[in-house]
Amino acid sequence: MEAANIILTFSYISTPIFFTILGFFSLDDNLPYADRLKRLGRRVVIPTVIAVVCNMILEPVLDGKACIHIPDFQDVCKLMRILFHGDLSTELPKANYLWFMLSYIRITLWMPVLKMVCKEDTTAIRRGVMLSIFAYHTLKFLGVLFQVQVLTDGLYYVLATDHAILLVLLGYEIKHYLLPKKTSGYVYLGLFLILNAAFILSQIILVSRSCDISGLYNSNNPVSIVSSALIFLYVMRMSIPDRLHKIIYFLSDKAFGIYMVHYPLRLIIRMHLSQYSGYDMFKLSWTCILTALCFLYSLLMVYVFKGLKDLIRLLCAHIRQKQIR
């Protein structure tokens, strides 16, 4: 088993943590739904559309060709299908990393319904929904883990739904029922390490038996879901030194932009690295190099886009001043 597989084990808790944080802060806030939709359109929908269009234009480049694609009417139809159906894996595979944005848009649209089940008299309904979603993903996970089919079509249609709903509701449960308890953060950290050590051990056993474990690596398996809750609870118990506040703020401020541009850059960097003898993305050294280069170039692109945005604002303000005069 390669070191990159172990890294994958821990990397897939990032998405669940985000949705857990979203539920923690959003399900009992007083933000009007109309204002929430305005923010969603301005801060999420527009950047997502721009990212999808850019991926369409650069699709030949990402396939190793020296040309770009000029969008046509069919691409407009494809964009509409992506936004309303959300199936990037078939419509635009190179932009499949943006599934998270589509899931975030959907979960935000569902926010009024989710808030309805986050009340004292709807606790049983809320936890029933969470349990059914968790059961579905656990059955899928066990099927891959034990290399058997444990999920029938009937159970699939009964239990299948977006795991983001579970994670958002989990954030609410943590805020109102788990965090008030005086459990030490080290207990959560210990449980996290034990759970993931067992998960890694199971992967080693499966690999030794030549089993396909690719289905284990996703953000909706029960290990990722439980791990996200444990890490979130541990961090909430931590006392963060003041000197780290600036670093955390810097990374959080740039994270969205880095996420939106990182994958196309990663593909381009991989194409160039593959020219070197001995390149293997599943070797730890190459994985670290690829990650560092991808982060640095993505950060640079974020500053470039921010500069363009500021320049456009400046030009618009200058034009408005001229019109007033």
C-alpha positions in Angstrom: 0.0 0.0 0.0 1.4 3.4 -1.1 1.8 6.4 1.2 -0.6 8.4 -1.1 -3.4 6.0 -0.2 -2.9 6.9 3.5 -2.9 10.6 2.6 -6.2 10.0 0.7 -7.7 8.5 3.9 -7.3 11.7 5.8 -7.9 14.1 2.8 -11.5 13.0 2.4 -12.7 14.5 5.7 -12.3 18.1 4.4 -15.6 18.2 2.5 -17.6 16.7 5.4 -16.0 19.2 7.8 -17.1 22.1 5.6 -20.8 21.0 5.6 -20.6 20.3 9.3 -19.4 23.9 9.9 -22.2 25.1 7.6 -24.8 23.4 9.7 -23.2 24.6 12.9 -23.5 28.3 12.0 -26.5 28.4 9.6 -29.3 26.3 10.9 -30.3 28.6 13.7 -29.2 32.0 12.3 -31.6 34.8 11.6 -30.5 35.5 8.0 -33.6 36.0 5.8 -33.8 33.5 3.0 -33.9 36.2 0.3 -30.6 37.6 1.6 -29.1 34.1 1.7 -30.1 33.5 -2.0 -28.5 36.9 -3.0 -25.2 35.9 -1.3 -25.4 32.5 -2.9 -25.8 34.0 -6.4 -23.1 36.6 -6.0 -20.5 34.5 -4.1 -21.1 31.0 -5.3 -23.3 30.6 -8.4 -21.5 33.2 -10.5 -17.9 32.0 -9.7 -19.1 28.4 -10.3 -20.5 29.3 -13.7 -17.3 31.1 -14.6 -15.2 28.0 -13.5 -17.4 25.6 -15.6 -17.1 27.9 -18.7 -13.3 28.1 -18.2 -13.1 24.3 -18.0 -15.1 24.0 -21.2 -12.7 26.4 -23.0 -9.6 24.7 -21.6 -10.8 21.1 -22.0 -8.6 20.4 -25.1 -5.6 21.8 -23.2 -6.3 19.6 -20.2 -6.4 16.7 -22.6 -2.9 17.6 -23.8 -3.8 19.4 -27.0 -2.4 22.7 -28.1 -5.8 24.4 -28.7 -8.8 25.7 -26.9 -12.5 25.1 -27.3 -14.9 28.0 -28.3 -18.2 27.5 -26.5 -21.3 27.2 -28.7 -25.0 26.7 -28.2 -24.5 23.0 -27.2 -22.2 24.2 -24.4 -24.9 26.6 -23.2 -27.3 23.6 -23.0 -24.6 21.6 -21.2 -24.1 24.4 -18.7 -27.8 24.5 -18.0 -27.9 20.7 -17.5 -25.0 20.9 -15.1 -26.5 23.6 -13.0 -30.0 22.1 -12.8 -29.0 18.4 -12.7 -25.5 18.5 -11.3 -24.0 15.6 -13.2 -20.5 16.9 -13.9 -19.0 13.4 -14.2 -20.7 12.7 -17.5 -21.2 16.3 -18.8 -17.7 17.7 -18.1 -15.4 15.1 -16.4 -12.5 17.5 -16.1 -14.6 19.8 -14.0 -16.0 17.1 -11.8 -14.2 18.6 -8.8 -16.9 21.3 -8.8 -19.5 18.8 -7.7 -19.0 20.3 -4.2 -20.2 23.7 -5.4 -23.3 22.2 -6.9 -24.0 20.3 -3.7 -23.5 23.5 -1.7 -26.0 25.4 -3.9 -28.5 22.6 -3.5 -28.1 22.4 0.3 -28.5 26.2 0.6 -31.7 26.1 -1.4 -32.9 23.4 1.0 -32.1 25.5 4.1 -35.7 26.5 5.0 -36.7 22.8 5.0 -33.7 21.8 7.1 -34.5 24.6 9.6 -38.0 23.2 10.0 -36.5 19.9 11.4 -34.1 21.7 13.7 -36.5 22.4 16.5 -37.2 20.7 19.8 -40.4 19.1 18.7 -38.9 17.7 15.5 -35.8 16.0 17.0 -37.1 12.5 16.2 -37.7 13.4 12.6 -34.3 15.1 12.3 -32.4 12.1 13.8 -34.5 9.7 11.7 -33.4 11.4 8.5 -29.8 11.4 9.7 -29.9 7.7 10.6 -31.4 6.7 7.2 -28.7 8.6 5.3 -25.9 7.3 7.5 -27.3 3.7 7.1 -27.3 4.0 3.4 -23.7 5.1 3.1 -22.6 2.6 5.7 -24.1 -0.2 3.7 -22.3 1.0 0.6 -19.0 1.2 2.6 -19.4 -2.3 4.0 -20.1 -3.6 0.6 -16.7 -2.3 -0.7 -14.9 -3.3 2.6 -16.0 -6.9 2.6 -16.2 -7.2 -1.2 -19.9 -8.2 -1.2 -23.2 -6.6 -2.4 -25.1 -5.6 0.7 -27.3 -2.9 -0.8 -30.3 -4.1 -2.8 -32.2 -1.9 -5.2 -35.1 -1.6 -2.8 -32.8 -0.3 0.0 -31.1 2.0 -2.4 -34.3 3.9 -3.3 -35.4 4.0 0.4 -32.2 5.3 1.8 -30.3 7.1 -1.0 -30.0 10.9 -0.6 -27.4 13.7 -0.5 -25.0 13.0 2.3 -24.6 16.8 2.7 -28.0 16.9 4.4 -26.7 14.5 7.0 -23.5 16.6 7.6 -25.4 19.9 7.9 -27.8 18.4 10.4 -24.8 16.9 12.2 -23.3 20.4 12.6 -26.6 21.4 14.4 -26.4 18.3 16.6 -22.8 19.1 17.6 -23.7 22.7 18.5 -26.7 21.9 20.6 -26.1 18.4 22.0 -22.4 17.4 21.8 -20.4 20.6 22.3 -22.1 21.6 25.6 -20.9 18.4 27.1 -17.6 18.8 29.0 -15.7 16.0 27.1 -12.0 16.6 26.7 -10.8 17.4 23.2 -8.1 14.7 23.5 -10.9 12.1 23.8 -12.2 13.2 20.3 -8.6 13.2 18.9 -7.9 9.7 20.4 -11.1 8.3 18.8 -10.3 9.9 15.5 -6.8 8.3 15.5 -8.1 4.9 16.5 -10.9 5.0 13.9 -8.6 5.9 11.1 -5.8 3.5 12.2 -8.4 0.7 11.9 -9.5 2.0 8.5 -5.9 2.1 7.2 -5.3 -1.4 8.6 -8.4 -2.7 6.7 -7.0 -1.1 3.5 -3.7 -2.9 4.0 -5.4 -6.2 4.4 -7.6 -5.7 1.3 -4.6 -4.6 -0.8 -2.7 -7.7 0.3 -5.6 -9.8 -1.0 -5.5 -7.9 -4.3 -9.0 -6.3 -3.7 -10.2 -3.1 -5.4 -10.4 -0.4 -2.6 -11.0 2.6 -4.9 -14.6 2.7 -3.6 -13.4 3.4 -0.1 -12.0 6.8 -1.0 -14.8 9.3 -0.9 -16.3 12.0 1.4 -19.5 10.1 2.1 -18.2 6.9 3.7 -19.0 6.6 7.4 -15.3 6.9 8.4 -15.1 10.3 6.8 -18.4 11.4 8.3 -17.6 10.4 11.8 -14.0 11.6 11.5 -15.2 15.1 10.4 -17.4 15.3 13.6 -14.5 14.2 15.8 -12.0 16.6 14.3 -14.5 19.5 14.5 -15.2 18.7 18.2 -11.4 18.5 18.9 -10.7 21.8 17.2 -13.6 23.5 19.1 -11.9 22.4 22.3 -8.5 23.7 21.3 -7.0 27.0 22.3 -5.3 28.4 19.2 -2.2 30.5 19.8 -2.5 34.1 18.7 0.4 33.8 16.3 -1.5 31.2 14.3 -4.6 33.4 13.8 -3.1 35.4 10.9 -2.0 32.1 9.2 -5.5 30.6 9.6 -7.2 33.8 8.4 -4.9 34.0 5.4 -5.6 30.4 4.4 -9.3 30.6 5.0 -9.5 33.9 2.9 -7.8 32.2 -0.1 -9.2 28.7 0.2 -12.3 29.3 -2.0 -10.2 30.8 -4.8 -7.6 28.0 -4.6 -10.3 25.4 -4.7 -11.9 26.9 -7.8 -8.7 26.8 -9.9 -6.6 24.0 -8.4 -7.7 21.0 -10.4 -7.0 22.3 -13.9 -3.6 23.5 -12.7 -3.0 20.1 -11.1 -3.7 18.3 -14.5 -1.4 20.7 -16.3 1.4 20.3 -13.8 1.0 16.5 -13.9 1.4 16.5 -17.7 4.7 18.4 -17.3 6.0 16.3 -14.4 5.2 13.1 -16.4 8.0 14.0 -18.8 10.5 13.3 -16.0 11.8 9.8 -15.5 10.5 8.1 -12.4 7.4 10.3 -12.0 4.6 8.5 -10.2 1.8 10.5 -8.6 1.3 7.7 -6.0 4.9 8.0 -4.7 5.1 10.1 -1.5 7.9 12.4 -2.8 6.1 13.2 -6.1 2.8 13.6 -4.3 4.3 16.3 -2.0 5.9 18.0 -5.0 2.7 18.0 -7.0 0.7 19.3 -4.0 3.2 22.1 -3.2 3.3 23.2 -6.9 -0.4 23.1 -7.2 -0.9 25.2 -4.1 1.6 27.8 -5.1 0.3 28.2 -8.7 -3.3 28.2 -7.4 -2.4 30.9 -4.9 -0.7 33.0 -7.6 -3.9 32.6 -9.8 -6.0 33.8 -6.9 -3.9 37.0 -6.6 -4.1 37.5 -10.4 -7.9 37.2 -10.4 -8.2 39.5 -7.4 -6.0 42.1 -9.2 -8.3 41.8 -12.3 -11.4 42.2 -10.1 -10.0 45.3 -8.4 -9.0 46.7 -11.8 -12.5 46.2 -13.2 -14.0 47.9 -10.1 -11.6 50.8 -10.6 -12.5 51.2 -14.2 -16.3 51.0 -13.5 -16.0 53.6 -10.8 -14.0 55.9 -13.2 -16.6 55.5 -15.9 -19.4 56.3 -13.4 -17.6 59.5 -12.3 -17.2 60.6 -15.9 -21.0 60.0 -16.5 -21.9 62.1 -13.4 -19.7 65.0 -14.7 
